[in-house]
Amino acid sequence: SVPLLQAARKKNSLNLLELTEAELEEQFVRGDGPGGQATNKTNNCVVLKHIPSGIVVKCHQTRSVEKNRKIAREILQEKVDLFYRGEDSDVFKEKKASEMQKQEKKRRAKENLERKKLFKEMQQLDKE
């Protein structure tokens, strides 16, 4: 099973719950991580909190405050949708489908490897 809040941030989720600005609490803080002076002196990291659910999102993906605000809202919308809808959420279904594809790809790769091993063994027996 997929941890619900880790499934967020997947694209193409159309049917998400809407957020109103009244439910959000927004702060601008200094980001962390690499970047030196550019990071240490600017407050371009966005911390967004959904008050009814208590979910907090921190976004510092770009140097632009506006882009970070937009990205934070997208992530928060997906997490809130997961929080309220759980396994019925489109985000959850998308994540689960993606995992199934990965597992299928791994299975096929493993089968191909086995076939190659058998083929090499058959070649070795033919030479002897």
RODO-2510 file (C-alpha; in nm, 4 decimals, decimal comma):
residues 128
     n   res          X          Y          Z
     1     s     0,0000     0,0000     0,0000
     2     v     0,1101     0,3552    -0,0728
     3     p     0,1422     0,6019     0,2158
     4     l    -0,1288     0,8535     0,1344
     5     l     0,0538     1,1832     0,1732
     6     q     0,3599     1,0550    -0,0148
     7     a     0,1500     0,9988    -0,3249
     8     a     0,1026     1,3728    -0,3746
     9     r     0,2787     1,5746    -0,6421
    10     k     0,1755     1,3601    -0,9372
    11     k     0,0621     1,5410    -1,2514
    12     n    -0,2590     1,5041    -1,4559
    13     s    -0,4866     1,4934    -1,1508
    14     l    -0,7979     1,6670    -1,2725
    15     n    -1,0655     1,5987    -1,0137
    16     l    -0,9159     1,7596    -0,7004
    17     l    -1,0889     1,9321    -0,4112
    18     e    -1,0851     2,3103    -0,4405
    19     l    -0,9063     2,5236    -0,1826
    20     t    -1,0193     2,8700    -0,0791
    21     e    -0,7755     3,1409     0,0224
    22     a    -0,9618     3,1781     0,3542
    23     e    -0,8552     2,8225     0,4489
    24     l    -0,4868     2,8945     0,3803
    25     e    -0,2185     3,0497     0,5952
    26     e     0,0876     3,1631     0,4005
    27     q     0,4362     3,2573     0,5212
    28     f     0,7565     3,3497     0,3426
    29     v     1,0720     3,2241     0,5120
    30     r     1,4356     3,1791     0,4265
    31     g     1,5023     2,8609     0,2385
    32     d     1,7615     2,6032     0,3303
    33     g     2,0057     2,3885     0,1419
    34     p     2,2680     2,4826    -0,1170
    35     g     2,2742     2,8296    -0,2692
    36     g     2,4926     3,0276    -0,0306
    37     q     2,4224     3,3988    -0,0018
    38     a     2,1364     3,3894    -0,2532
    39     t     1,9501     3,1462    -0,0286
    40     n     2,0548     3,2890     0,3046
    41     k     1,9432     3,6482     0,2396
    42     t     1,6122     3,6068     0,0579
    43     n     1,2722     3,5012     0,1904
    44     n     1,1542     3,3139    -0,1168
    45     c     1,0599     2,9850     0,0485
    46     v     0,6815     2,9526     0,0796
    47     v     0,5215     2,7743     0,3760
    48     l     0,1533     2,7079     0,3152
    49     k    -0,0825     2,5646     0,5788
    50     h    -0,4343     2,4317     0,5230
    51     i    -0,5990     2,5351     0,8490
    52     p    -0,8927     2,2848     0,8604
    53     s    -0,6733     1,9776     0,8055
    54     g    -0,3476     2,1075     0,9518
    55     i    -0,1452     1,9997     0,6450
    56     v     0,1692     2,2099     0,5909
    57     v     0,3661     2,2356     0,2660
    58     k     0,7043     2,4003     0,2273
    59     c     0,8185     2,4910    -0,1242
    60     h     1,1609     2,6249    -0,2206
    61     q     1,2035     2,4781    -0,5682
    62     t     1,2799     2,8019    -0,7531
    63     r     1,4238     3,1445    -0,6770
    64     s     1,0939     3,3102    -0,7666
    65     v     0,8416     3,3659    -0,4867
    66     e     0,5496     3,3634    -0,7320
    67     k     0,6502     3,0292    -0,8833
    68     n     0,7025     2,8815    -0,5368
    69     r     0,3565     3,0060    -0,4307
    70     k     0,1967     2,8397    -0,7320
    71     i     0,3844     2,5105    -0,6832
    72     a     0,3046     2,5080    -0,3087
    73     r    -0,0661     2,5516    -0,3817
    74     e    -0,0621     2,2641    -0,6324
    75     i     0,1131     2,0322    -0,3867
    76     l    -0,1164     2,1354    -0,1009
    77     q    -0,4271     2,0823    -0,3144
    78     e    -0,3135     1,7286    -0,3965
    79     k    -0,2296     1,6492    -0,0341
    80     v    -0,5625     1,7847     0,0916
    81     d    -0,7432     1,5788    -0,1728
    82     l    -0,5562     1,2690    -0,0534
    83     f    -0,6299     1,3546     0,3100
    84     y    -1,0067     1,3783     0,2596
    85     r    -1,0683     1,1235    -0,0169
    86     g    -0,8001     0,8675     0,0702
    87     e    -0,7901     0,5761    -0,1719
    88     d    -1,0732     0,7269    -0,3808
    89     s    -0,8485     1,0194    -0,4769
    90     d    -0,7296     1,0488    -0,8378
    91     v    -0,3779     1,1206    -0,7091
    92     f    -0,3738     0,7912    -0,5184
    93     k    -0,5084     0,5955    -0,8160
    94     e    -0,2472     0,7528    -1,0442
    95     k     0,0350     0,6665    -0,8044
    96     k    -0,0874     0,3087    -0,7713
    97     a    -0,1081     0,2696    -1,1511
    98     s     0,2448     0,4058    -1,1829
    99     e     0,3731     0,1533    -0,9289
   100     m     0,2015    -0,1318    -1,1143
   101     q     0,3725    -0,0228    -1,4377
   102     k     0,7105    -0,0193    -1,2617
   103     q     0,6538    -0,3687    -1,1225
   104     e     0,5518    -0,4978    -1,4663
   105     k     0,8609    -0,3435    -1,6233
   106     k     1,0827    -0,5072    -1,3582
   107     r     0,9149    -0,8436    -1,4150
   108     r     0,9703    -0,8234    -1,7916
   109     a     1,3346    -0,7241    -1,7453
   110     k     1,3877    -1,0193    -1,5122
   111     e     1,2293    -1,2582    -1,7637
   112     n     1,4532    -1,1248    -2,0420
   113     l     1,7602    -1,1735    -1,8241
   114     e     1,6603    -1,5355    -1,7566
   115     r     1,6101    -1,5961    -2,1301
   116     k     1,9544    -1,4556    -2,2048
   117     k     2,1120    -1,6811    -1,9413
   118     l     1,9387    -1,9883    -2,0852
   119     f     2,0436    -1,8932    -2,4372
   120     k     2,4092    -1,8581    -2,3316
   121     e     2,3944    -2,1937    -2,1532
   122     m     2,2484    -2,3567    -2,4656
   123     q     2,5297    -2,2067    -2,6749
   124     q     2,7879    -2,3428    -2,4305
   125     l     2,6348    -2,6931    -2,4537
   126     d     2,6313    -2,6785    -2,8346
   127     k     3,0029    -2,5918    -2,8426
   128     e     3,0939    -2,8885    -2,6242
***
